[in-house]
Structure formats: structure tokens, C-alpha cells
């Protein structure tokens, strides 16, 4: 194996991606004009704060 590796050559290849766009980009901003969007974000923040408080209590 050492003999085989001694003869090895390291090369670099540049490979182009077929699609450079992130697969979720098509959904970005789809709810920007929804009147409930801010309410949903607020609910998510409240839930996240509850989870964070639970975790802090758990690790005390």
C-alpha cells in the first residue's frame, strides 16, 4: 500500500453545480404580505421563550 501511495498524484478538479440556487429560495418572502405573518412570528417567539425558560429550569 505504501508503494502504491508513493506513486499517487494529488490533483484538484473544479466541478460546477447544476443549480446554484438554494432549494428553499422559491419560498422566500411568500408570506411577506400576509396580515397574519407578524402574529405568527410573535407566537413563535413566545413559544421559543417558553422552551428556553423550561430548559433553564431543567438545568438548574
CNS distance restraints for C-alpha pairs under 8 A (distance, minus, plus):
assign (resid   1 and name CA) (resid   5 and name CA) 6.18 0.50 0.50
assign (resid   2 and name CA) (resid   6 and name CA) 6.08 0.50 0.50
assign (resid   3 and name CA) (resid   7 and name CA) 6.79 0.50 0.50
assign (resid   4 and name CA) (resid   8 and name CA) 6.68 0.50 0.50
assign (resid  21 and name CA) (resid  25 and name CA) 6.93 0.50 0.50
assign (resid  24 and name CA) (resid  28 and name CA) 6.92 0.50 0.50
assign (resid  31 and name CA) (resid  37 and name CA) 6.44 0.50 0.50
assign (resid  32 and name CA) (resid  37 and name CA) 6.94 0.50 0.50
assign (resid  33 and name CA) (resid  37 and name CA) 7.67 0.50 0.50
assign (resid  36 and name CA) (resid  40 and name CA) 6.23 0.50 0.50
assign (resid  37 and name CA) (resid  41 and name CA) 6.29 0.50 0.50
assign (resid  38 and name CA) (resid  42 and name CA) 6.17 0.50 0.50
assign (resid  39 and name CA) (resid  43 and name CA) 6.24 0.50 0.50
assign (resid  40 and name CA) (resid  44 and name CA) 6.19 0.50 0.50
assign (resid  41 and name CA) (resid  45 and name CA) 6.23 0.50 0.50
assign (resid  42 and name CA) (resid  46 and name CA) 6.25 0.50 0.50
assign (resid  43 and name CA) (resid  47 and name CA) 6.20 0.50 0.50
assign (resid  44 and name CA) (resid  48 and name CA) 6.05 0.50 0.50
assign (resid  45 and name CA) (resid  49 and name CA) 6.14 0.50 0.50
assign (resid  46 and name CA) (resid  50 and name CA) 6.29 0.50 0.50
assign (resid  47 and name CA) (resid  51 and name CA) 6.26 0.50 0.50
assign (resid  48 and name CA) (resid  52 and name CA) 6.11 0.50 0.50
assign (resid  49 and name CA) (resid  53 and name CA) 6.10 0.50 0.50
assign (resid  50 and name CA) (resid  54 and name CA) 6.18 0.50 0.50
assign (resid  51 and name CA) (resid  55 and name CA) 6.20 0.50 0.50
assign (resid  52 and name CA) (resid  56 and name CA) 6.21 0.50 0.50
assign (resid  53 and name CA) (resid  57 and name CA) 6.17 0.50 0.50
assign (resid  54 and name CA) (resid  58 and name CA) 6.07 0.50 0.50
assign (resid  55 and name CA) (resid  59 and name CA) 6.26 0.50 0.50
assign (resid  56 and name CA) (resid  60 and name CA) 6.41 0.50 0.50
